[in-house]
Amino acid sequence: LLVCNDSLYTGSDDSTIRMWDKDMALVRTFEGHEDAVYALTVWQARITSCSKDSTIKTWSDDGAVIQTLQPGDTALYCMAVKDGVLYCGGYDGSIFVYNGSGTMVKQMQGHEGVVFSLCVHGDLVLSGSGDKTIRMWDDSHTEKGKLQGHDGVVSALLVHEGIVFSASYDKSIRMWSAEGELKKELLGHENLVLSLGMSRGRLVSASADAELCIWGA
């Protein structure tokens, strides 16, 4: 899901992206991918998507493909943007880095499993993986540290007010300090925790147990 300029964008297993207005009426369908669309972001002022078809695409406002990037022959699962640079995580454990002109400048390697989640944390980019770790990368695209503690896939990452939240297939959510120290473990879900968000200053989590949890301070 992506919210941009009062519109909601959704990526789907049917290979399309759909744009919805504030009344949840369908405005437009973006077609161009050949497999499931796993992530959406805004990069260079354009809606940008990545897909199981191994491509990254940027889109015009009317739903036409502007640019297609293919960093390798691997499904692409997640994206983050920092200072105009696009980071994209892949099935092969790589994180592909593109500058503003669409040139791949680095293939960051270190994970031993699928990169399922990416987020920006100050001067760092954080990545969560099927190898159960969270890794920290600096502006030179060098790994600066690793957070360990989950017993399952790290499926989602979120940063709020200097605290890093991580969700996992181990049914838990963990809170980490800016320095990477484990502060707290949140338990309550009965199945895989799949996504995280913030609403009115509170953490919200969604799980394969078919429940949303809203967490207190």
C-alpha positions in Angstrom: 0.0 0.0 0.0 1.1 3.6 -0.7 -0.7 6.9 0.1 0.4 9.8 -2.2 -1.4 13.1 -2.9 -4.7 12.0 -1.3 -4.8 8.8 -3.4 -4.3 5.2 -2.3 -2.2 2.9 -4.5 -2.3 -0.9 -4.1 -0.1 -3.6 -5.6 -1.5 -7.0 -6.3 -0.7 -10.6 -7.0 -2.5 -10.1 -10.3 0.5 -7.9 -11.5 -1.5 -4.6 -11.5 -1.3 -1.5 -9.4 -4.6 0.3 -8.7 -5.2 3.9 -7.8 -8.1 4.8 -5.5 -9.6 8.2 -4.5 -10.6 9.3 -1.0 -14.0 7.7 -1.4 -12.3 4.4 -2.3 -13.5 4.6 -5.9 -11.2 3.1 -8.5 -9.5 5.8 -10.5 -7.0 3.9 -12.7 -5.3 0.6 -13.2 -1.5 0.5 -13.9 -0.5 -2.4 -16.1 3.0 -3.4 -17.1 4.4 -5.9 -14.6 4.3 -9.6 -15.5 4.0 -11.0 -12.0 3.0 -10.0 -8.4 3.7 -6.4 -7.3 5.3 -6.6 -3.9 6.1 -3.0 -3.0 5.3 0.6 -3.8 7.1 3.9 -3.0 7.7 7.4 -4.4 11.1 7.9 -6.0 12.1 10.9 -8.1 8.5 12.2 -7.6 7.1 9.2 -9.4 5.2 6.2 -8.2 7.7 3.3 -8.2 7.0 -0.4 -8.0 9.0 -3.6 -7.6 7.8 -7.1 -8.5 8.3 -10.8 -8.5 9.0 -10.4 -12.2 12.5 -9.0 -11.2 11.8 -5.4 -12.4 11.5 -2.0 -10.9 9.1 0.3 -12.7 8.4 4.1 -12.5 5.0 5.3 -13.6 3.5 8.5 -15.1 0.4 10.0 -13.5 -1.8 8.4 -16.2 -0.5 4.9 -15.5 2.1 4.6 -18.3 5.5 3.0 -17.6 8.3 5.6 -17.8 11.3 3.4 -16.9 12.0 -0.2 -16.2 15.1 -1.4 -14.3 16.1 -5.0 -13.9 19.0 -5.4 -11.4 19.2 -9.2 -11.8 17.2 -12.4 -12.2 15.6 -12.4 -8.8 12.2 -11.5 -7.4 12.1 -8.0 -5.7 10.3 -7.7 -2.4 10.7 -4.3 -0.8 12.0 -0.7 -1.3 13.1 2.3 0.6 14.3 5.8 -0.5 17.0 7.8 1.2 18.3 11.2 -0.1 17.0 10.4 -3.6 18.7 7.0 -3.7 16.5 3.9 -4.2 17.2 0.7 -2.3 15.5 -2.6 -3.4 15.6 -5.9 -1.6 15.7 -9.2 -3.4 14.9 -12.9 -3.1 18.6 -13.7 -3.4 19.5 -11.7 -0.3 20.9 -8.7 -2.2 20.0 -5.1 -1.8 20.2 -3.2 -5.1 21.1 0.5 -4.9 20.1 3.1 -7.7 21.1 6.7 -7.9 18.6 9.4 -9.1 19.4 8.9 -12.7 18.5 5.2 -12.6 22.0 3.8 -12.6 22.7 0.9 -10.3 25.6 2.0 -8.1 25.9 -1.0 -5.7 24.7 -4.5 -4.9 24.9 -4.8 -1.2 25.4 -8.3 0.1 25.4 -9.8 3.5 22.0 -11.4 4.1 21.7 -15.2 3.8 18.0 -15.1 3.1 15.3 -13.1 1.2 15.3 -9.3 2.0 11.7 -8.8 3.0 11.8 -5.3 4.5 13.7 -2.0 4.3 13.5 1.3 6.1 15.4 4.5 6.7 16.8 5.2 10.2 18.6 8.5 10.4 21.8 8.1 8.4 21.3 4.3 8.0 19.2 2.0 5.9 17.9 -1.1 7.8 17.1 -4.4 6.2 15.1 -7.3 7.5 15.5 -10.8 6.1 14.6 -14.4 6.0 17.9 -15.1 7.8 16.2 -13.7 11.0 18.5 -10.7 11.2 18.3 -6.9 10.8 21.3 -5.3 9.2 22.4 -1.7 9.2 24.0 0.0 6.2 25.7 3.4 6.0 25.8 5.9 3.1 28.9 4.2 1.6 26.7 1.0 1.4 28.8 -0.7 4.0 27.3 -3.0 6.7 27.7 -1.3 10.0 26.0 -3.7 12.3 23.5 -6.6 12.8 20.6 -6.9 15.1 19.8 -10.5 16.2 17.1 -11.9 18.4 14.2 -13.0 16.3 13.5 -16.7 15.8 11.9 -16.3 12.5 11.8 -14.2 9.3 11.9 -10.5 9.8 8.9 -9.4 7.8 8.5 -5.7 8.5 10.5 -2.8 9.9 9.3 0.6 11.1 11.0 3.6 12.8 9.2 6.0 15.0 10.7 8.7 17.2 14.1 7.0 17.2 12.8 3.5 18.1 13.1 0.7 15.6 10.2 -1.8 15.5 10.6 -5.2 13.8 7.9 -7.8 13.1 8.6 -11.5 12.6 7.2 -14.8 11.7 8.1 -15.8 15.2 4.8 -14.0 16.2 6.7 -11.2 18.0 7.4 -7.6 17.6 10.7 -6.2 19.0 11.7 -2.7 19.9 15.3 -1.6 19.5 17.1 1.6 20.5 18.8 3.8 18.0 22.1 2.0 18.9 20.6 -1.4 18.2 19.9 -2.5 21.8 16.9 -4.7 22.3 14.5 -2.7 24.5 11.3 -4.7 24.6 9.5 -7.7 23.1 5.8 -7.3 22.3 3.8 -10.6 22.4 0.1 -11.0 21.6 -0.3 -12.3 18.1 -0.9 -16.0 17.6 0.5 -16.3 14.1 3.1 -14.7 11.8 3.3 -10.9 12.2 3.3 -9.5 8.7 3.1 -5.7 8.8 3.5 -2.6 11.0 2.2 0.9 10.9 1.6 4.0 13.1 -1.8 5.5 13.8 -2.2 8.5 16.1 1.2 7.8 17.7 0.4 4.1 18.4 1.9 1.1 16.8 -0.4 -1.1 14.8 0.4 -4.6 13.7 -1.3 -7.1 11.3 -0.9 -10.8 11.5 -1.8 -14.1 9.8 -4.0 -14.7 12.8 -6.5 -12.3 11.1 -6.2 -9.7 13.8 -4.9 -6.1 14.1 -3.3 -5.2 17.3 -3.0 -1.6 18.6 -0.2 -1.2 21.2 0.0 1.2 24.1 3.0 3.1 25.2 
